[in-house]
Structures are given as C-alpha cells and as structure tokens.
Amino acid sequence: MLNLGNLSLPTPAIFGHRGASAFAPENTLAAFLKAVELGADGVELDTKLSADGTPVVIHDQTVDRTTNGSGRVGQLTFEQLRRLDAGSKFSPDFKGEPIPTLEEVLKTLGDRCFINVELTNYASTGDALPLKAAALVKQYHLEERVLFSSFHPLNLVRVRRALPGAATALLTLPGFPGKAGRLVFGLWVPHTCLHPHFSTVNAAWVQAAHRSQRRLHVWTVNDPQEMRRLTRLGVDGLISDDPRLARQIMEEAV
C-alpha cells in the first residue's frame, strides 16, 4: 500500500489538468465542474497570491494570456482580478467566467472530487501561499481530499509543517533537470507522490517510485498512445486536459 498521508486516492487516478481544459477555460469553476462531469477522479489547479494576499486560481504570473486584462497577478488586488473575464478567450460561450479563489474551488469541489493544488508562487518564493492554502484545507476539513504539489521544494516543506500528514507531490521537469531535481530534492523534501513530465517516465521510474512507497502521477498527457504506454507501465495517475479520453484509455486497459 503506497503511503499518501491522509489521502485515499483510487489507482489509477485521472486528474483534469487545470480542470477539463480541453473543453472549458483553464483554471475556472466551469473547467473543474466539466472535469467531474467527464469522469475525472480529481482536478489539478494552480494557485498564487493576489497583491492583497488572496489565494487565487490561475497558472501564469500574468493575466494576459487567459483573460481580457493585463498585468502581473501579484501586483493586482483580488478586486481587480475578479473584474476580469477569464472565459472569452477560450470561447464566447464562457464570457464573464471569473478567476476563482482557492477557497471557492475547495467549497465547490471538496465533496465531489480530489483536488491537486499546485503552489505556483515561483515569482515570490517565501510568501504566505503555502500557509494560507494549508489553512483553507484545514478550515474546510479537506485533508483527505487535497494533494499539494510544487516544483519548489520549500513549498512542500512549509505545507507539511503547517498541515502534518498532508499529501504532497514533488513536480519535476522533463529531461536532465527533472532527474537531477528528483535525485537531489527527493532525499530531503517530504513528498508522498512524484509528478514527472510524461516524456521522462519509463519502467525504471515507476519501479523506483513504488520501491520508495510513492505514487507516480504523470503530467500533462493528451496523446492516446502515450496514455496507453503509461498505463501499461503501471503509473498511478494521469493528469490530462481531456479526462474523458484518459478514462476511456484506462478502461480499455482493464
């Protein structure tokens, strides 16, 4: 039995990457609810702090790509962020879809699916994001539903200090940087899962993760052939923009 702290995930698990982002604007409530509708076990999201310290759900350091606004997330207040349209660039059907707060997502989805919260304070390491995210999870009693992940190892250390027993995942980059990060940080960073890029995963990766009693959730997999390959290797989860396709592929493999 793989150690996941407080978390009890199915194996294999399917996470909607930023929600079902092939079908709805990424990192919005519309995308998260769509992922659940399409059979995802969980959703993956990105969070960082607004200028006034509110944990908001958005991937980029700026709002330019996904909204009708401009500027850095960390330099805009929550009120300013809330006025932006995070849906129209994806499709006019989603006009007016707002940037959600982490609290809204936890309240909406906490009893519907698992939630992978990526702590993306990469431009402001050392801020209060890990503590605030952990406090929200504790406030809503979602310790058994939330998995924290990050490329920044200190985020995982701080979350675990604030929320002992929290499930944590070390994200790793493709190629040599990912391998080096896993070898170096894997020795001292508390993590119950590894989240490598799909291109780096082979049988040895899976076996090594399982020997160390860790789950392996792979990002971001949208190609059916890659989904089949990874499923045959025995990964513990797929993170995909298209959770419906991932579900179909996994059911074929059973």
Summary of the structure (lengths in Angstrom):
residues: 254
radius of gyration: 17.1
end to end distance: 19.9
largest distance: 48.1
contacts: 914
relative contact order: 0.16
helix: 37%
strand: 20%
